[in-house]
């Protein structure tokens, strides 16, 4: 049975060669090497080389990656990828986890625990963000994107619109979008 290895880097100025070397140094003889240069935000199913590897790897073979995040963009994506591979009896070895096969019962437990920790971290981050926003608001800081127009410009736009100047003309004059002008002259109507 063949051993497949997969690597991923985010930008063209990076190389996946270090990931392959790490896998080989761990004692795996790599029969087939695939790697993508895509953002980690891209799900595994949308990576061209990962898809090509899935088309070539046979049931019962082994896939080795250096780190868990090479398999997907988040816990849900990794979980779906592992489930797909486990359904084909493909062993998934992640060196970062001590050569643990994620398709084994112990591997599935580890993956569940990692997903739970990741979810807790997301919840804690959201909680900290809400607390930070509340504090900033209490301190009188203005939140959100800065306005594209000043108070005086907004008053001018409203006055000119009332005099019959078109939305398109006002957008050109002030260098803003039609939606911005509509939002100023017809609150609640901006698209």
N, C-alpha and C positions, 0 to 999 in steps of 0.2 A: 504494500500500500504506500502511496506517495505522501510526502509532507509538503504542504503548501504554506507559504509565509506571505503575510500582507503587511504593508507599511503605508503610512499616510503622512504627508507634510502639507503645510498650509500655503506656502508661497513657492514660486519658481526658483527663488534664490536659495531654497533649502534643499537638502537631499535626504532621501530615505535610506541611503547606504548604511548609516549608523544603526538603524533598526535591524537591517539584515545581518550586519556583523554581530549585533547583540544576540540575535536568535541563534546564529551559528556558534558563537562562543558558549552558549548555554548547552551545546551538544546536539542541536538539531541539524540534520542533513537536509537542506532545502532543495527539493526537487523542482519546485515551481515558485517563482517569486513574482508577486504583483504589488504595484504601489500606485497611489493616486496623489496628485498635487491638487488638493481641494481644501476648502475651509472645513474646519471641524463642525461647522453648523450645517453642513450638507449631510443628509441622512445616508446611511450605508447603501440603501437601495438605489440612490441617485449617483453613486460614484462609478464611473465607467470601468475602471480596472477591477473594482470589487465585484461588479456584475459579471465581468469576463471570467474572474476566478470562480464565481459560483456556477458558471456554465461549464467549467472544465473539471472542477473537483468532483470526485465520485463519492457515492455513499460509502461510509466507513473509513474514509481517509482522515487526515489530520490537518488542522489549520493552526498556525502559530503566529501570534502577534506579540510585540514587545510590551504594549500597554493597553489597558482596557479601552481608553478613549479612541484607539485606532478602529474599533469595531462600530462606533456610532457616535451620534452627536449628544445624546443624553441617555439617562437610564432606560427610558422607554424604548428608544431606538436600539440600544445595545441588547435589551431584553428580547425584542422582536427578532433581532439578528441571531441571537443564541438559540431561540426557539426554532427558527427556521433550520439552522444547522443541526440542532439536536434531532429534529424530525427526520433528518437524512443520516443520522448516526455518525455525523462528522464530529470528531473530538476537537474541542477548542481549547488551546493552551495559551494562557496569558502569562508571560514571564514575570510581569510586575506582581502577580499574585502567587509566585513561587511554583510555577509550572502546573498550577491547578487546572484540571480539565473542567471547564464551566458547564459541560453537558452532563457531568456526573452528579449524583445526588448532593455531594458536598459542595460541588461547584455551583449548583442551583441555589443552595442555601446561602453561599457567599454572595452570589449575584443579588438575591433578595435583600440581604443585609446592606449591600452597597447601594441598592436602589432606595432603601428606606433612609439611609444616611444622606443621600443626595437630595431626597425630598425634604428632609428636615433642614438641610442647609439652605435650600430654596426658600422654605417658609421663614427661616430666621433672617435671611437677607431681605425678604419682603417686609418683615416686621421692623428691621432696622431702618429700611428706607422710609416706611410710614412714620416712624418716630422722628427721623431726621427732617422730613418734610413738615411735620407738625411743629417741631422746634423752630425751623426757619420761618414758618408762617407766624408763630408767636412772637418772633423777633422782628416782625414787620417786613421781612424780605419778600420781594415779588417773585413768585414762582412761575415757571413756564417760559416759553419762548418770548424773547423781547418783541415788542410791537413793531411792525414794519413802518408805522407812521407815528408822528408826534401828536400831542393833544391839539396843537394849533392846526396841523395838517388835517386831522380828523374833522375839526370844525369847518375848515375850508371846503373839504370834500362834501360835507353835508349841505353847506350853503350853496355850493355850485350845483349840486344835484337838485336842490329845491328850485334853482333858477332854470333848470332844464338841460344842464350839461349831461350827456349820456354816460352810462357806466363805463363803456369802452374808452371814451375820451378821458375820463377821470383816471382810469387805470393807466393809460399811457402817460398822462401828465405827471402822475405821482410815482410811476415806476413800480406799481403793485399789480396783482392779479385782479381780474374782474370779481372773483369770489371775495377778495379782501374789501373791495369797494361795496359790493352788495351787502356784506356783513356789517359795514358801517352805516349804510343808508337805509337798509331794510333788515334790522336785527332779526335773527331767526330764519331768514330766507337763504342764507349763503349755502351753496352746495358743497 
